[in-house]
Amino acid sequence: MKFTDLLISPNVKRIYNNHFDNLRSSVPDCSLQYHTIDSKQVIVIKIHDKDHLSDLQDEYHTWYKQFQKDGLLEDVSITGVKENMNDGQGSTRYSTNSSHLSTYLTKIINSFDLDLYDYHQDLLHKFNKVSYYFRFMKYKSGGQHYPHYDSDYSDRRRVTKYSLVMYFNDCDDGELVFCKDSRENHHNSDWDRQCKEDEILLKIKPQKGLIVLFPHTLCHSVLPFTGEERNMVRGDLEFRNIWQESQK
């Protein structure tokens, strides 16, 4: 695999092609739920297979320790910007590539035959695979992330349209929430405060093996976490322009 073959954010610092290479090739036992917000789908997949969950959790801790040893962990503020640490501690993360985790998660999504499409500006995009690029994140007590939107990144053939979040442990709080988009202080830009309870449309509590898929354009946040550790990975779903392909 060549670096130029990867569709990644410019934030990635190091590529590890063997990342998560011990994952099982089989598709685990999973269940599926749908939620609708402003006509957009939030898809929640729960992995039930204990062996798969154990593998995922072990790999997460192994690689987090390795990146900590290599000095590649980054502190991220509550506004999601590394340079704004005066705003408060949000999470600690490392950015990397994993074709193995991409393949594993793509198999899970495809097992439900979801037919994920995205229509935008007269373009039709169809889900291709989970991006190789991942951000592994750890929230400590007090960590949170203000309401924000996620960003597309693309090349000529592919574009990311959905975000992916997967949790590696159970938490009593630090929920992922989707917020009313009042446009009071932004136009698809991050908020400068946490959302209020009456602005929350959907609340999802972190659970080990829970995978959440949602469009980048949905406003969302992480509520304040009060436990010891909130461990997760953030990824993206790649889409390809099928209308453009049909013209070739």
C-alpha positions in Angstrom: 0.0 0.0 0.0 1.4 3.4 -1.0 0.9 6.5 1.1 -0.6 8.2 -2.0 -3.4 5.5 -2.1 -4.7 6.7 1.3 -7.5 9.2 1.8 -6.5 10.8 5.1 -6.7 14.0 7.0 -3.6 16.1 7.0 -3.4 15.7 10.8 -2.0 12.2 10.6 1.5 12.0 11.9 2.5 8.4 11.4 1.3 5.4 9.4 1.2 2.0 11.0 0.1 -0.6 8.4 0.1 -3.4 11.0 -2.2 -1.6 13.3 -5.0 -3.9 14.7 -3.7 -6.8 12.5 -4.8 -9.4 15.1 -8.5 -8.8 14.6 -10.6 -11.8 13.7 -11.7 -12.1 10.0 -15.2 -13.2 10.9 -18.1 -10.8 11.3 -19.3 -10.7 15.0 -22.8 -11.0 16.2 -24.3 -7.5 16.1 -27.6 -5.7 16.4 -28.8 -2.5 14.6 -30.8 0.6 15.6 -31.9 3.7 13.6 -32.6 7.2 14.8 -33.7 10.1 12.6 -32.7 13.7 13.2 -33.8 16.4 10.7 -34.4 13.6 8.1 -30.8 12.4 8.6 -30.0 8.9 9.9 -28.0 8.1 13.0 -27.1 4.4 12.9 -26.1 2.5 16.0 -24.5 -0.9 15.8 -23.8 -3.0 18.9 -21.2 -5.8 18.8 -22.3 -8.6 21.2 -19.6 -11.2 20.6 -17.4 -11.3 23.8 -14.3 -12.6 22.0 -14.4 -9.8 19.4 -14.9 -7.2 22.2 -12.0 -8.6 24.1 -9.7 -8.4 21.0 -10.7 -4.8 20.3 -10.2 -3.7 23.8 -6.8 -5.4 24.1 -5.6 -3.9 20.8 -6.7 -0.4 21.9 -4.7 -0.6 25.1 -1.7 -2.1 23.4 -1.4 0.5 20.8 -2.3 3.4 23.1 0.6 2.4 25.3 2.9 2.1 22.2 2.0 5.6 21.0 2.4 7.0 24.5 5.9 5.4 24.6 6.7 6.9 21.1 5.6 10.4 22.3 2.9 10.6 19.7 -0.1 11.5 22.0 -1.7 14.9 21.5 -3.8 16.9 24.0 -7.0 18.3 22.4 -9.0 21.1 23.9 -12.8 21.0 24.6 -13.2 22.9 21.3 -11.4 20.2 19.5 -8.4 22.4 18.6 -5.0 21.5 19.8 -3.8 25.1 19.9 -6.7 26.2 22.3 -5.7 24.3 25.4 -6.5 27.4 27.5 -10.2 26.5 26.8 -9.8 23.3 28.9 -8.8 19.7 28.4 -11.0 17.7 26.1 -9.2 14.4 25.3 -5.8 12.9 24.5 -5.5 11.2 21.1 -3.2 9.7 18.5 -3.8 9.7 14.8 -2.8 6.7 12.7 -3.8 4.5 9.8 -5.1 0.9 10.0 -6.2 -1.0 6.9 -7.1 -4.0 9.2 -9.5 -2.0 11.4 -11.0 -0.4 8.2 -11.6 -3.9 6.7 -13.1 -5.2 10.0 -15.5 -2.3 10.4 -16.5 -2.2 6.7 -17.5 -5.9 6.9 -19.7 -5.2 9.9 -21.4 -2.3 8.1 -21.9 -4.2 4.9 -23.3 -7.2 6.8 -26.5 -5.1 7.3 -26.8 -4.2 3.6 -27.5 -0.6 4.6 -27.1 0.9 1.1 -25.7 4.2 2.5 -26.0 7.1 0.0 -25.4 10.8 0.3 -27.0 13.4 -2.0 -25.4 16.8 -2.2 -25.4 19.5 -4.9 -26.8 17.1 -7.5 -24.1 14.6 -6.7 -24.8 11.0 -5.7 -22.3 9.3 -3.4 -22.4 5.7 -2.3 -20.6 4.1 0.7 -17.4 2.5 -0.3 -15.5 1.6 2.9 -14.4 2.9 6.3 -11.4 5.2 5.9 -8.0 3.8 6.9 -7.5 7.0 9.0 -8.4 6.8 12.7 -8.1 9.0 15.8 -7.9 7.0 19.0 -9.0 9.1 21.9 -9.0 8.9 25.7 -11.1 11.2 27.9 -10.2 11.6 31.5 -12.4 13.0 34.3 -13.6 16.5 33.3 -13.1 15.9 29.5 -15.8 17.0 27.1 -16.2 18.4 23.6 -18.4 21.4 22.7 -21.0 21.1 19.9 -19.4 21.0 16.5 -19.6 19.6 13.0 -17.2 17.1 11.4 -15.5 17.9 8.1 -15.3 16.1 4.7 -12.0 15.4 3.2 -11.6 14.1 -0.3 -9.5 13.5 -3.4 -10.8 13.3 -7.0 -12.4 9.9 -6.5 -13.6 9.7 -2.9 -15.0 11.9 -0.2 -15.9 11.2 3.5 -19.5 11.9 4.3 -20.2 10.1 7.6 -18.4 10.0 10.9 -17.8 6.8 12.9 -17.4 6.5 16.6 -16.7 3.2 18.4 -16.3 2.7 22.2 -14.0 0.4 24.0 -15.5 0.6 27.5 -18.7 1.3 29.3 -19.3 4.8 30.8 -21.9 6.2 33.1 -21.7 9.7 31.5 -19.8 11.5 28.8 -22.6 10.8 26.4 -22.4 11.5 22.6 -25.3 13.9 22.0 -26.9 15.4 18.9 -28.0 19.0 19.4 -30.6 21.4 18.0 -28.9 23.5 15.4 -30.2 26.9 16.3 -27.6 28.8 14.2 -27.4 31.3 17.0 -23.7 31.6 16.9 -22.5 29.7 13.8 -23.0 28.6 10.2 -21.7 25.1 10.3 -19.0 26.2 12.7 -18.2 25.0 16.3 -20.0 26.4 19.3 -18.2 28.3 22.1 -20.2 26.6 24.8 -21.6 23.2 25.8 -25.2 22.5 24.8 -28.0 22.7 27.3 -30.3 19.9 28.2 -33.3 21.3 26.3 -31.1 21.5 23.1 -30.4 17.8 23.1 -32.2 15.7 20.5 -30.5 12.4 21.0 -28.2 11.1 23.8 -26.1 7.9 23.4 -24.2 6.5 26.4 -20.8 4.9 25.6 -20.8 1.1 25.7 -18.1 -1.3 24.9 -18.5 -2.4 21.3 -21.0 0.3 20.4 -20.5 1.8 16.9 -22.3 5.0 15.9 -22.5 6.3 12.3 -23.8 9.7 11.4 -23.5 12.4 8.7 -20.7 15.0 9.2 -23.4 17.7 9.0 -25.2 16.7 12.2 -24.3 19.0 15.1 -23.0 16.9 18.0 -21.0 17.1 21.2 -19.5 15.0 24.1 -21.0 15.9 27.5 -18.7 16.3 30.5 -17.2 12.9 31.6 -16.7 12.2 35.3 -15.3 8.7 35.3 -11.7 7.4 35.1 -11.4 6.7 31.3 -13.6 7.0 28.3 -11.9 5.1 25.4 -13.0 5.4 21.8 -11.9 5.6 18.2 -13.1 8.2 15.7 -13.2 7.3 12.0 -14.9 8.3 8.8 -16.9 6.5 6.0 -15.6 7.0 2.5 -18.1 7.5 -0.3 -17.5 7.4 -4.1 -19.3 9.5 -6.7 -21.2 6.8 -8.6 -22.7 9.3 -11.1 -19.2 10.3 -12.1 -18.2 6.7 -12.4 -21.1 5.9 -14.6 -20.0 8.6 -17.2 -16.7 6.9 -17.8 
